[in-house]
Amino acid sequence: MLANLNVSSCRVEHTDSPVVLLCGGPVKIKERPGDPDPEVKSLRHAITKIPTEFELYRPEEITTWHEDATFKNLVDFETELAAICSLVVVILESPGSIAELGAFSQLNELRDKLLVIESAEFTEGENKSSFINFGILRYLKETKSRGDIKIFPWDIKKPHEIDENTIADAIDSIGESLAEINRTEVLKIEKESHATTLVCDLIRIFVALKKIEILKYVSILGFELNKEQVHRKLFLLERFKLIKSVEYGGATYYCRTKEQYNKLRLSSAGEKRLEDVQISLDCMAYYGVSKDRHRLGAIKRFKDECSQ
């Protein structure tokens, strides 16, 4: 399959269930279900309280990113996290969110995923000439392929007074930005998000893979990922419940769950057409013929756990 794959003609088909990385001000979460709702701490907090048609994800929801030196710093973690998401929303309402915007704006791939939501107070009076407007935001306007900078009226010092219309309009802006994302795009080896899609979809197509196999296969296809980078992607794909690791016979196998995510549209370099479903069936037949008992055991264990 790998030998017959024409990488330059493959396409990434974006998921119908996009995930939005939501960065911004503080969010207070109830410690127990019976506790009273905490006072709104930011526009980001207010947005998370409203049901949306898309999934919102906050970076702080993953608290184990630094364990086993998976990520050496917060910037690397959030950069890899942003690559797995369809859209990155940064609400400028805290020093941390300004720092996040500065980091994301320096990366070409993530820059085009950015939606910035700014308070109108930064665009009025003396604030109009602030570093935010003349620095980062002007840079984004000049370098982004589309200008996703939305301005809404709210006082960042009084988040509990944010108007319901402002919250609704901010959510609508996120939905509009998602609607502008192309349904498919050509697979590119230099794109971090495409490398993540490739890792996830190879696991789906080959049914169950070990980390060393994933590393070998992506290399064959021209993606320059080292062991640490593959480990990071597997870490996040598992946290998003897109894959599941299964221990069997002293080895760890990764299997694809039924959660929605981007997929590859395969393109053949030869006359034989590549169908991902048929490849998966061929793989299962091969595992049986080759008596790969540990892999077959891992697949059975995975299916048993998913059916419970």
N, C-alpha and C positions, 0 to 999 in steps of 0.2 A: 504493500500500500504506500509506504513512504517513498519507494523508488519511483512509483508511478504518479506521485503528487506534483503538480505544477504550482508551486507556492505563489509565484507572482500573479497567477490568475485566480487564486482562491479569494473568497470574499468573507467578510465578517457580517453575519446577520444579527442585528441588534435585538435584544429581548423585548417582548411586549410588557414585561414587568420590570421597568427600570428602577434602579436604586439611586437616590439622591443623597450625596454627602452634604450634611448641613452643618456649617461652621458659624460661629457667632458668639453671642453673649452667654452668660451662665444659664443653666437649666436645672431647676430643683425638682428632684424626683421623690415621690412618696416612699418612705421606707417600708410601710405596711399598707395593704389595700384599704384598711379601715381608717387610715389617717385622713385628716381634712386636706383638701387640695392646697398646695403651697401658693403663696402669692407669686404672680408672674414676675420673673426676674429679667426678662429680655424679650425682644421680638422673636428670637429663635425659640424661646420657651413657649411663647404664645402660639407659634406655628405648630409646635409638636403636640399641642393639646387638641388640634383640629384634625378630624379624619380626612385623609387625602387619597386620591386615586393612585398615588405612587408611594413607594416605601421611602421613608426618611431615616437616615442613619447618622448618628453623631459619633465622632472619633472616640470620645471617652467611653463609649459602650464596650469597647475592647480594652480591658484593663491589664491583660497579660502580654501585651506586645513586646515588652522588654525582657521577658523570661527567656532563659537559654540563649541570650544575646541574639534573638531573632531579628530585632531592629536595634541598632546601636544608639539611635536618637529619635526624637519625636518627629523631626522633619522627614526622615526616611520612611517612618511608619505612615505618616499622613500622605506622603507622595504615593506610596504603594497602594494605600487605601483608596486614594482618589482615582487611581488607574482602574480599579475594579468597578467603580461607579459610573453611571451614565452622565451625571451632571454634578458639578461641585458648586454649591451655593455658599457664599461668604457674606454674612450680614455684618456690616462694619459698626459694631457697637461695644467693642472692648479692645484693649491693647493686644490681646491674644489673637483676635480676629484680623487685626491689621497686620500682625506678623505673619499669619497664615496666608493672607492675600499676597504679601510680599514674596513669600516662598513659592507659592503656586504660580505667580505671574512670571517667574523666571524660567519656567519649563514650557517649551513650545506646545507639547501635547496637552498639558493640563490647562494652559492658558485658554485654549479654545473650548474647554469644558466649563469655564467659569461663568457664573451668574453672580454679579455683585449687587447687593441691596444696601443702599446708602440712605441715611437720614437727611431730610431736607435741611436740617440745621447746619450741615457741613457745606451747604451750597449758598448760604446767605451771609451777608455782612463780611466781617473779617475772616470768617471760616472759609469763604469762597476762594481765598488765596492760600489755603492750607497745604501742607505737604501731601496730604491724601489726594487732593484734587490736582495739584500741579505735578505731583510725583507719580504715584502708582497708577491712579485712574487715567491720567493723560497717557501714560505709557501703554495701558491696556487698550485705550481707544485707538491708538496709532498702530498697534501690533496685532490685535485680535481680528480674526476674519469676520466676526460679527460682534456688534457692540452691545453686550448684555450688561448694562449698568442701569439699574432701576432706582429711582428716587421716590421715597414716600415720607409723609409728614409724621414723625413721632419723636418724642423727647427721650433720648437714650438714658437720661437720668431718672425718668419717671415711667418705667416700663409697664407698671400696673394701670397706667392711664391710656395705653395704646387703644386706638379706636378699632372696632370690629371690622370696619371697611378696609382699614390699612392691612390688617391680618389677611383678610380675604383677597385683597388685591396682590399682596405679596405671594400668596399661594397660587393665584392665577398666573402670575409671572413665571413661577417655576414650571407650571404645566405648559405654558406657551413655549418656554425654552426647550422642554423635552420634546414637544411636537415638532420643533425645527431640526431635530437630529435626524440625519439620513438613516433610512431603514437598513441600508447595507453600505459597506465600503470595502475597497480593495485591501486585502491582508498585507500589512507592511511589517517587515522584520524589525524596523527601528522603533516601532510603537510599543510602549510598555503595556498598554491595555490589550493590544493584539496578542502579545506574548502570554498574557494571563488567560485570554480566551483560548489560545492554542493549548496551553497546559490543561485547562478544564475539559476541552473537547477531545483531546487525545485519550484522557481517562474514560470519557463516555464511549468513544469508538472502540477502544481496546478492552473495555469492560472492567479490567482491574490491572493496575500498573504499580510497580515499585518506583521509588524516587530515582534510583540510578537509571532505570529504563526511561523515565520521563526526561532526565537530563541528556541521555544519549539521543533520544528521538528528536528533541527540539534542536539539538546540535546538527543532526543530519539534515534538518529542514532549513538550516542557515541562521537560526536564532542564537545569538551569543549570550546564553544565560549560564552563569556559574552555579555551583552547588548551593551557595547562600541565597542567590536570587530565586531559584526554584523552591527552596525551603520557605522563603517569605511568601511566595504565591500560594503554596499549598496551605500554609498557616491561615491566610486570610480566606481562601476558598472554603476551608473547613469551618472557619468562624461564621461565614455567611451561609453555612449549611448547603453549599453547592456540591461538596464532595464529603466523603466520610472515610476515615482511615480504619483499616481492619487488621488486627494482629492475627497471624496464623503461621504456625510452624517456624517461629523465630524470625519471621519477616513481616514488614508492614506493607500492605497493599492499599491503594487508594481507589475508591469506587465513586461513580457519579450518582448523585441523588436525583430526585424528580423536580427539584426546585428550578424555576425558569432562569435562564441566563443566555448570554450571547452564544451563537453557534457558528461553525464554519460551513460554508458552501464549498464543497470540494471540487477541484478541477484536475482532470487527468492530463498527464504529459504524453500519454500514449493513446492507443485506440480504445482500450478497455475503459469503460465509464466507471467512476468510483461512486459507490453508494454506501453511505455510512452504516445503514442498517445491515446491509449484506456483509460488510466488513466485520461488524460485531458478531454476526452469526458464524462467519468463517473463523474468527478468533476463538469462539467457544468450541467449535469443532476441532480446531488445532490443539487447544489446551487438553481436550479429551484424548486425542490421538497421541499426543506427546506425553500423556500421563503426568501433566503438571498438577499433581494432587494438591499441593499447598495453595496454588492460585485458585483452583476449583473449590477448595475448602473455604478460602476467604470469600469468594463470590457467594457461596451458599450461606455463609454466616452473615454476610451483608444483607442478603435478601431476607433472611429470617428476622434480622433485627429491624428491618424496614417494615415488615409485615406485622410486627407486634403493636 
